[in-house]
Amino acid sequence: MYIPLLLLFSVLCQGTLAKTPTNPLLWFREPCSPNDSPYHAGLHGRNGIYWGWNPDIEHGVNISMINRATGHRANASTATGAAFIASVMPNGLSFNEVTPAIAADIAKVVRQFTDQGIEVWLRFAHEMNWYVRPGTYRGNSTQFVKAWRTVHAAVKDIEGCMMFWCPNNAKTMDLYEEWWPGPEYVDIVGMDIYASKLTANFRNLYGGFYEAYAKKYRKHFVIPETATKPDTPELKQSWLKALASDDLSAYPCLKSISWFELHKSFDYRVVMGQGDVMMKKTMGNFR
């Protein structure tokens, strides 16, 4: 439910004096310039892209455990000291119920992170075009856009908070447009998709979306969640290499990728629970 989600977030940090991000990744950076990207000592793919993980919290795994397993600190994750991808899902509410008061509650929680110098990428109602189908989210695209803009109004003046628009993969490009809040309301764009073929690469899975939203509107492009279906070791390693090792310099708006490091209906993991051989293959993609 929405309110317990806010309460869960609120106990993670205690507020201090407001300040800009301590060591910003994307805040105040030029979205599509390879010359305006700071170097962080955390985890990078061999291609230089910032890397993060979605930890399997339900099974007792946190980001610190993954960092210890890899020997590197993630740059984009749910870890403090890195960018915090805050996925706020309005479960139990219709989009029409996302009022200025609700948005103010979201802003209050965001400030508990930004007040400590933590950069927040606010991924509000992610995969909205998917979650309305089973009823996890309630409402239509027009109502979503209104809700998004309401949240944007509440957080737009918070230093270090960036609004992150992230639909689920759609069959055709035109299916995204009705969910687009408008470039003036979005700081970061991205899309969730899971590779299913060994031929998968950035261009054939993300290329059209990247061109239509990141390049066209000059927005940071971030992949907040990806892995493979099915979960064969060969496919996972092929997709991991495509994202972390292949040369992606043709996509200068691309800034960060996070792997869905969970064991659910599929075993998406490439770090935790892996044998020595698989772990060696995984870490061969990073520096």
C-alpha positions in Angstrom: 0.0 0.0 0.0 1.1 3.6 -0.6 1.2 4.9 2.9 3.2 2.0 4.4 5.7 2.4 1.5 6.2 6.0 2.6 6.6 5.0 6.2 9.2 2.4 5.2 11.2 4.9 3.3 11.0 7.5 6.1 12.8 5.4 8.7 15.9 4.9 6.5 17.4 8.3 7.1 17.2 11.1 9.6 16.9 14.7 8.3 19.8 17.2 8.6 20.4 20.6 7.1 19.5 20.8 3.4 22.3 20.7 0.9 23.1 19.8 -2.6 24.2 16.2 -3.4 27.6 15.5 -1.9 29.0 13.9 -5.0 26.4 14.3 -7.7 26.1 11.7 -10.5 23.5 13.5 -12.7 22.3 16.5 -10.8 23.2 19.7 -12.7 25.1 17.6 -15.3 24.6 18.1 -19.0 22.3 15.2 -20.1 23.9 14.2 -23.4 27.4 15.3 -23.2 30.2 12.7 -22.6 32.4 15.6 -21.4 30.2 16.4 -18.3 30.2 13.2 -16.4 32.1 13.0 -13.1 34.2 10.0 -12.2 33.0 8.0 -9.1 35.1 5.3 -7.6 32.2 2.9 -7.5 31.3 0.1 -9.9 31.5 0.8 -13.6 31.1 -1.5 -16.6 34.1 -1.9 -18.8 32.5 0.6 -21.1 32.5 3.2 -18.3 28.7 3.2 -17.6 27.8 3.6 -13.9 26.4 0.3 -12.5 24.0 -0.5 -9.8 21.9 -3.4 -8.5 18.3 -4.1 -7.4 18.9 -6.2 -4.3 16.6 -9.2 -3.3 15.4 -7.6 0.0 12.6 -10.0 0.4 15.1 -12.8 0.7 17.4 -10.9 3.1 19.8 -9.5 0.6 20.8 -5.8 0.8 23.1 -3.7 -1.4 25.9 -3.9 1.1 26.0 -7.7 0.7 26.2 -7.4 -3.1 28.9 -4.7 -2.8 30.9 -7.1 -0.6 30.4 -10.0 -3.1 31.6 -7.8 -6.0 34.3 -6.0 -4.1 32.9 -2.7 -5.5 30.5 -0.1 -4.3 27.5 0.4 -6.6 27.0 3.9 -8.0 23.3 3.7 -8.7 21.3 1.7 -6.2 19.2 1.8 -3.1 22.4 2.5 -1.1 23.1 5.7 0.7 26.2 7.4 -0.6 25.2 6.6 -4.2 22.2 7.8 -6.2 19.0 6.5 -4.7 16.5 5.2 -7.2 13.3 5.7 -5.3 10.5 3.7 -6.9 7.3 5.0 -5.4 4.3 2.9 -6.4 0.9 4.3 -5.7 -0.6 0.9 -4.9 -4.1 1.1 -3.5 -4.7 4.6 -5.0 -6.2 5.7 -8.3 -4.1 8.3 -10.1 -6.9 10.8 -9.4 -6.2 10.4 -5.7 -2.6 11.6 -6.0 -3.5 15.0 -4.6 -1.1 17.9 -3.7 -1.3 16.6 -0.1 -0.1 13.1 -1.1 2.6 14.7 -3.3 3.7 16.8 -0.3 4.1 13.6 1.7 6.3 12.2 -1.0 8.4 15.3 -1.1 8.8 15.2 2.7 10.3 11.7 2.4 12.5 12.7 -0.5 13.9 15.5 1.6 15.1 13.0 4.3 17.5 11.7 1.7 18.5 15.0 -0.1 19.0 16.7 3.2 21.9 14.3 3.8 23.4 15.1 0.4 22.0 11.9 -1.3 20.9 12.3 -4.9 17.4 10.9 -5.5 16.0 9.7 -8.8 12.3 9.7 -8.1 10.8 6.9 -10.2 7.2 7.6 -9.6 4.6 5.0 -10.7 7.1 3.2 -12.8 5.9 0.8 -15.5 2.6 2.7 -15.5 1.6 1.3 -18.9 1.9 -2.3 -17.5 0.7 -2.0 -13.9 -2.7 -0.5 -14.9 -3.5 -3.9 -16.6 -3.7 -6.1 -13.5 -5.1 -3.2 -11.5 -1.9 -2.6 -9.4 -2.3 1.1 -10.5 -5.8 2.4 -11.1 -6.6 5.0 -13.8 -5.8 5.9 -17.3 -2.9 7.8 -19.1 -4.6 11.2 -18.8 -5.0 10.7 -15.0 -1.4 9.4 -14.7 0.0 12.5 -16.4 -2.0 14.7 -14.0 -0.7 12.7 -11.0 2.9 12.9 -12.3 2.7 16.7 -12.7 1.3 17.0 -9.2 4.2 15.1 -7.8 6.6 17.1 -10.0 5.2 20.4 -8.5 5.9 19.1 -5.0 9.5 18.1 -5.6 10.8 20.4 -8.4 12.5 22.8 -5.9 14.3 20.1 -3.9 17.9 20.2 -4.8 19.2 16.8 -5.7 15.8 15.3 -6.6 15.2 14.3 -10.3 12.0 13.0 -11.7 12.5 9.7 -13.5 10.0 8.6 -16.1 10.1 4.9 -16.7 7.5 2.9 -18.6 7.6 -0.8 -19.3 8.5 -2.1 -22.7 5.7 -1.6 -25.3 5.2 -3.4 -28.6 5.3 -0.1 -30.6 6.7 3.3 -30.0 3.4 5.1 -30.3 2.1 3.3 -27.2 4.4 5.4 -24.9 3.3 8.8 -26.0 0.0 8.9 -24.1 1.9 8.3 -20.9 4.6 11.0 -21.6 4.2 13.9 -19.0 6.1 16.4 -21.2 9.8 17.3 -21.3 9.5 20.1 -18.8 8.3 17.6 -16.1 10.9 15.0 -16.6 14.7 14.9 -15.8 15.6 11.3 -16.5 14.0 8.8 -18.9 14.4 5.0 -19.0 12.6 1.8 -19.7 12.3 -1.6 -18.1 12.9 -4.6 -20.4 14.2 -8.1 -20.0 16.3 -9.7 -22.8 15.1 -13.0 -24.2 17.5 -13.6 -27.1 21.3 -14.0 -27.4 21.2 -11.3 -30.2 19.9 -8.7 -27.7 21.9 -5.5 -27.6 21.3 -1.9 -26.6 20.4 -0.7 -30.1 17.8 -3.4 -30.8 16.1 -3.2 -27.4 16.4 0.4 -26.4 17.4 2.3 -29.5 14.0 3.6 -30.6 13.0 4.7 -27.1 16.4 6.3 -26.6 16.1 8.3 -29.8 12.4 9.4 -29.1 12.9 10.5 -25.5 16.6 10.8 -24.4 18.1 12.2 -27.6 15.1 14.2 -28.8 14.5 16.0 -25.5 18.1 15.9 -24.2 17.4 13.8 -21.1 19.6 11.6 -19.0 18.9 7.9 -20.0 19.0 5.3 -17.2 18.1 1.6 -17.2 16.8 1.1 -13.6 15.8 -2.6 -14.0 16.9 -5.3 -16.4 17.9 -9.0 -16.6 16.8 -11.9 -18.8 13.9 -14.2 -19.4 14.6 -17.1 -19.5 17.3 -17.2 -16.9 19.9 -19.4 -18.6 23.5 -18.6 -17.6 24.4 -18.2 -21.3 21.7 -15.6 -21.9 22.4 -13.7 -18.7 26.1 -13.4 -19.4 25.4 -12.4 -23.0 23.1 -9.6 -22.0 25.3 -8.5 -19.1 28.2 -8.2 -21.6 26.1 -6.3 -24.1 25.4 -3.6 -21.4 28.6 -3.5 -19.3 31.3 -4.3 -21.8 30.1 -3.4 -25.3 31.0 0.0 -26.6 28.0 2.3 -26.0 29.7 5.6 -26.8 27.2 6.2 -29.6 24.6 6.8 -26.8 26.0 9.7 -24.8 22.7 10.3 -22.8 23.1 6.8 -21.3 24.4 7.2 -17.8 23.6 4.3 -15.6 22.3 0.7 -15.5 20.9 -1.4 -12.6 20.6 -5.2 -12.8 17.6 -6.9 -11.3 19.5 -9.1 -8.8 16.6 -11.1 -7.5 15.4 -14.7 -7.4 11.7 -14.8 -8.1 9.8 -16.7 -10.8 13.2 -16.6 -12.6 16.7 -16.6 -11.1 17.8 -13.2 -12.5 20.9 -13.1 -10.4 24.5 -12.8 -11.7 26.2 -12.2 -8.4 24.5 -13.7 -5.3 24.3 -17.5 -5.2 26.6 -17.9 -8.2 29.5 -20.4 -8.3 33.1 -19.3 -8.8 33.1 -19.8 -12.6 29.9 -17.7 -13.1 31.1 -15.0 -10.7 34.4 -14.7 -12.6 32.4 -14.2 -15.9 30.2 -11.6 -14.2 33.0 -9.6 -12.8 35.0 -9.7 -16.1 32.5 -7.1 -17.3 33.4 -4.5 -14.7 36.3 -2.3 -13.6 
